[in-house]
Each structure stands twice: as C-alpha cells, then as structure tokens.
C-alpha cells in the first residue's frame, strides 16, 4: 500500500506542480508505473478547473470564469501538455526527417508553428467551454463532469498511444522512464480511472450518446499514433502531450454535438 501511494505521489509530482513531501523516494520504476494514474491526475485537474470556473463565474461571469479555469489548469500542470503540443507543431511543421523533427522538438525555443498551434488549441478550448457553459444543464454535477471527463479521457487516449507504439528517442530523455514496459494491468487501471467519470456523465444525464466519444478519440489515437510512427518511428513525451490536447478539444466538441442534437 505504501509503494502504491509513492507511485501515485510520483505521478502527481511529474504531471502537475502540486508539491509532495520531500521524504517520498524517487525511483524510475515508480515513474514508469505512475502512468496508471495519468487519468486520475486528469480528474484532479478537471475538478480544480471546474472549481476555479465556478468561483470566478460567480464574480465575473462565465466568459471570464472560463479564462480563469483554463489558466488554472495550465498553471496546475505547468503547461506540461500545452508545451508538448507546441513542440510537436514546431517539429513536424519545420522538420522533414526524423533527426530534424526530434531536434526541433527538443529545442526549448518556440517557433511560428508552435505559437500558431498553441493559440488555436487554446482558442478551441475557450470557444467550446463557452458554448458548453451556455447550454442548460440539469445540475451542477453534470456541469462539473463536463469539465472533468475531457481531462480524464484525453489522458487515457495518450496512454493508448504509449501502449501501442514504441518510444522514438534513443537519448536519455526525461520522458523515457514512462515509456518502458507499460503493462496491460497498468493500462486497465488507467482505463478504470478514465471511464468512471464518463459513465457517471451518461448515467446522470440518462444520455448514452456521451459514451460514443470513445469513437472519435480512438480515431485520434490511431491517426496521430500512425502519423508519429510514420515520421519518427514512434512517439515522444511531446507527442503524448499533443495527443492529450487534441483529444481534450475533441471531447468538448463532441459533447456540444450531443447536447444539441440528442
């Protein structure tokens, strides 16, 4: 039980800026196993984002509340996934060989492709969340789940890429420990944390159409995974961040469609 707690706290420290006790030992095996808690970290992030939205919207209204919410989740995660998305935009936008793509993605500087991509992905998030906040929802629990589910299920989509494709880098990248020997048991536990909020959303709203979000997310996983494999022979940590960001936006857009047409 203590070891499992250490693994969860390792996940918390790696994927967020939430401080953990200094006495928690660091092991690469903990970091590798921490992937199982990636969707749970998404749940924590989504809850935090909704809490900030709820408080800010009471004072400033829903539009400013959404901006506060997005800023809060970015600060909580240290822009971990947004940075990966921007690096992927730069790397695949400016590179034409595996070596050049990997070199650009490792560069800490932000280029035109990355800047444009980051602006667009944040704009999509803001626009979609604004539409969702304007839709009449039956209760506050449903509204909270609209914030939480995209964070959990999008992270599981990234875990799916990690499970299905090889790691592309041969150097000693900081993301390499999470890429080694992802066990099926870890994948199943990650799925449990990812799908419980989704099933709750479908049950509370009595709308099973929400469950069909797994179809476009599977397409995201398959298409982006194959694209990365074609160009660089697998994925990197930046690629996983890009998958998470795209999957999160797809969730928001899918939920808008469900609310409007089902």
HELIX and SHEET records of a PDB file:
HELIX    1   1 UNK A    2  UNK A   15  1                                  14    
HELIX    2   2 UNK A   28  UNK A   33  1                                   6    
HELIX    3   3 UNK A   34  UNK A   37  5                                   4    
HELIX    4   4 UNK A   38  UNK A   60  1                                  23    
HELIX    5   5 UNK A   62  UNK A   77  1                                  16    
HELIX    6   6 UNK A   80  UNK A   94  1                                  15    
HELIX    7   7 UNK A   98  UNK A  106  1                                   9    
HELIX    8   8 UNK A  112  UNK A  134  1                                  23    
HELIX    9   9 UNK A  140  UNK A  164  1                                  25    
HELIX   10  10 UNK A  176  UNK A  179  1                                   4    
HELIX   11  11 UNK A  184  UNK A  205  1                                  22    
HELIX   12  12 UNK A  208  UNK A  212  5                                   5    
HELIX   13  13 UNK A  213  UNK A  232  1                                  20    
HELIX   14  14 UNK A  237  UNK A  261  1                                  25    
END                                                                             
